[in-house]
Amino acid sequence: MRVLVTGGAGYIGSHAVVALQQAGHEIVVVDNLCHSSAAVLPRIEALSGKKIDFVAADLNDKFALERIFSRFDIDAVMHFAALKAVNESRAQAARFYHNNVGGTLCLLEVMEKFHCKRLVFSSSAVVYGIEQSPPFFEHMPLKAQNPYGHTKVMSEQILKDMAAADGEWHVIALRYCNPIGAHPSGTIGEAADTVPNNLLPYVAKVACGQLPLLKVFGGDYETVDGTGVRDFVHVMDLAEGHCRALDKLAELEGFHAVNLGTGKGVSVLELITTFEQVCQRPVAYQIAPRREGDIPAFWADVQLAEQLLQWRSKRDLRQMLEDAWRWQCANPYGYMPAESKN
């Protein structure tokens, strides 16, 4: 198929593009590059040996989207494009709603106009509430705790309503947990703009000396060691999960929400300790007060992914961390040349 990948220059999107190309699909990437780099595209092409058609555009630009659909015969869409920093979403709520919900609406209107009604949507486990206990099932009530999470809940509701109104829509919303790791080649990975918002890139930068100290938020939770527990999943497992969802779209009518994760919880301290073993360096950290809205423990029930998509995660925590460290060592400043940091 020819697949339009929105946000395909981003962390998860870029790994999904690699997996899609390896599966034989033709790819068109649209990305506004606000939190990504076009430098990832030639790296993907080098990995796959295949060309990527790229358009720099914003999803709220309906005319740009219509030009893409007019130029390319798009069979399906994989929708990653979204702002995702939780704390930033609290400070800039309107921007997040405009980008994440408004951009999704604009995309859906253009898809409908061009009779393209197959969509894999990048959702998140943040749609679940803090009042519930793990494991988290797809049928649980959705109670997001921040504007970013609300944009995912709203987008899912829009997709659900559209699929209910028009039986031609085939939509799978993938609610994934904490993606970490990188492509095993070390060629592509998670590149933070400045100070990382996510745990593992921060840990890696402390290990290599770019940052002095990691703050671990919360050391008094009722968990194995007092720190928060999360379901960490390798980004290439996620990418392959998106490919499986794309394969299943034709036979699954309507809207379906599916968790992607390992089904297991790992504490923050367990992750740090394992990373120290991988990189053979200490990671300096200190326990800080809990953050508002954080939950003690989260891991997903992944039975539906196995039943519906015939997918399960294959890579363990050590492989996730080894691949992340390989990426960090090969690309200490992400996709930015080292000389530009001097």
N, C-alpha and C positions, 0 to 999 in steps of 0.2 A: 504494500500500500504506500501511497504518498501521504505522509503524516506531517501536519503542522505542529511544531513544538513551541509553545509560547514559553518564554523564559528559558530557552534552550542553551543560553550561554551561562546560566547560573550553576550553582553547585550540583543540585540533584538533576536538573534538566540536562546538563552536559553529559553526565554519566548515563542518563537514559538515552540520549542520542547515540552514544557509543553502542549500547545494547541493541537499540533499534536497527542501527546500520548493520551490526553483526547478524541480526535476524533477517536481513535482506530488504528492509524498507528504505524508501527514498524519503529524505528529510528536508523540510523547510523550517528554518528557525526564525522566529520573530522575537526580538528582545529590545527594550529601550536602553539597556546597558547602564541603568542607574545604580545597580549594585553588582555588576558583572563586567566582564572584559571580553571584547571581541578576540583577544589573543588566544582564547581557549579554542576557537574554531579551527585554525590550522593544526592544532595539536590533536583534535578529534579526527580530522581528516588523515593525519599521519598514522594514527592508531588503526583506522578502519580501511584506509586506502580508497575512500569514497568521498566525493564532493558533497558539500553542504550548501544549499541555497540559503542565504542569510539576508534578512531585511531588518534594518534598524528602525523600529517604530514602536509607538505606545499603543496599548490595547484600547485606550479611550479615543484613539484616532480612527473613527469608523471608516473614513475614506481610504486610509492606508490599508486597513484590513480588507476592504472590498477590492482594492487593487491586487492584494496578495491572492485572494480567492479567484479573481478574474484571470490572473496570470498562471496560477498553478491549479491543477485539478486535484483538490484536496479530498482524500477519502475519510480521514479521521483527524481528530485534534487531541493532543496531549497538553493539558493546560497547567503549567507550573507558575506562570508569571504572577508574582504577588510580593508585596512588602511583608516582612515576616518578623522583625525585631519586636518582641513583646513590650519591653519598656518604652521603646520609641512609639509604639501604637497608643500607649496611654497618654503620651505628650502630644501626639499628632493624630488624634482619632479621625478627624475629617479627611486628612490625606489618605489614611489607610482605607476608609470606606470608599472614597472616590476611586482609588487605585484598584483595590481588590474586588469590591462588589461592582462598582461602575464598570471596570474593565471587563469583568466576567459577563455582565449584561450586554455590553457592546459586542463582545465576541459571539455570544449566543445569537444575537440579532443578525449578525452577518452570516453565521453558520446556517441559520434558518433560511435566510434569503437565498443562499447558494445550495440549499437542500443537502447539507452535510450535517448529519445528526448522530454522529458517533463520537463520544467524548470520554476520555479518561481524565478525571479531575484530581489534582493534587490537593487533598485535604490534610487534616492533621489530627493527632490524638488530643490536641488542646480543646477540641470540641466537648470533651467529657468534663464533668464537674469535680471539684475538690471534695465534695461531700460523699463521693462513692469510693468503694474500695476495690483494689485489683483482685483478679484480672478484669479488664474493661471489655465489655461485649458491645457489639454493634447495636443491639436493641436497647441499650441504656439511654435514659433521657440525656439530651445535650444541654450542658450548662457551662458554657465558656466563661472564663473569668477575666478576660481582657478584650480590648477592641480587636486585636488581631484574631483571637479565637472567634469573636462574634462575626467577623467577616467570613470566616469559613462556614460557620453555622448558617448564615444568611445565604451564602452562595449554594450550599447544599440544598437549602429549602427551595431556592429558585429552580435548581435543576430537578428536584423532585416534582415540583408543581408543573414544570414544562413537560416532563415525561408522562405525568398523569393526564395532561391535557392532549397530548399528541403521542400516539402509540409508536410513531416512527423513531422516537428518540431512544438511543441506547447509551446509557451513562453509568460509569462505575466511578465512585468517589473513593479514593484510597486514603484511609486515615492512618498515617504512619507515625511511628514513635520517634526516637531520637536518632537521626541518621548521622553516622560518623564514618571515618575511613576515607579511602581514595582509590582510584584505579590502581591495580597492582603494579603497573608500569612506573608509577610516580609521575606520570605526565600531566594528569589533571587531578584536581582535588578541591578542597574548600579554601578559598582565598578571601580572607577578611579585608574589608576596606581599610580599617584602622585597627583599633583594639577589638578583638573578636567578641561577639555576643554569645557564642556557643562554647560549651565547656571544653571539648577536646582541642580545638585550635588554640585556646588559651593555655591549656596544659602544655601543648607542644612548644609554644613560644616561651613559656617559663623554662622548659627543659633546655632550650637552645640559647637561653640568655637574653632574648629580646624583651621579655617582661620579667620583673623581679619576683613577683609573688602571686599565687592564686588564692582568691578568697573562696572558701567553701561555705556556702550560705546554709546554715543550720547544722548543728552537731548534736542536737538533742531530740531527734525524731525517734519514734519507736521502731527502729530498723536494726539490722544486724550490727551496725557500728555507729548508729546515731545520725549518719548522713543520709541524704535523699537517695532513693532507689529509682532507677529508670530502666526502660527497655531500649537498649542501644542496638541498632541494626546497621549492618554494613550498607553503604550507599550503593554498591553494585548488586546486592541482594534486592534493594528497593528498585533499582533500574530494571532488573529482570522481572520483578513483580509487575511493573508497569507494562512490560512487554506481554506478560501472560494476560493481563487485563485487556490489552488491545486485541489479543488473539480471541478472547472470549466475548468481545462486544457483539459480534454478529448473532450469537445464539442467546444472549441475555437481553431481553427487551426491558424497557423501563429504567428505573433508577435502582442502583445497588450500592450500598456502603460496605466497605471491607477494610478491616484492620490489616496493616502490615507491620510485623515486628518479629522478635524471636520468641515471644511468649515467656521470657525470663527477665527477672530484675537483677540489676547490678548496681551496687552502691557507688557513690562518688569516690570514696576512699579505695574501694576495690579497683576502680578504673585507674586511679592515680598509681597505686601499687603495681598493677600489671604494666602500666606504661613505663614506670621506672625500670622494670625488668627488661622491657623491650629496648629502651634507648640507653640503658646502662648509665643513667644519670639521675640525680635526685631532682624531685619537683618540690620546690618550696611552696608551702601553703599555710594558711591560718584559718581557723574556724571563725566565721562571722555570723551575726544574727540572721535568723530566717528572713526570707523575702516574702512580702505580701503576695498571696495567691499561689505560692508553691505548695505542692502536695507532698506528703511524706514518701509515698511509694506509687509507682505506676508501672504496670506491664500489661500488654494486650493479650486477650484471648485471640488466637490466630487460627482456630479451627475452620472458620468460614473461608479464609484464604486457601486453605488446603482443599476444602470441599469444592469451592466454586471456581477457583483459578488453578488448582493443582500446583500451588506454589508454597514453598516454605524456605526460610532462611537457611543458608548453608555454611556461612562463615562465622567462626567463633570470635570472642572478644579479642583474643591475642592477634588474630589475623587483621581485625579492624584496626588495632593499634599499630601493628607493624606497617600496614599500608599507609596509615596516616603519618607515621614518622618518616617513611621513605619519601612521601610527598613533601613534608616539611624540610627535610635535609636537601632535597633537590631544588626546592623552590622556596627559599627562606622568606621571600617577599611576595609570594603568590605569583601572579602573572606579570608583576612589575619588575623591570630589570633592576638588579642590585645597585647599579651606579646611580639610578634616579633617587635612591634613598640616602646617598652620601651628601 
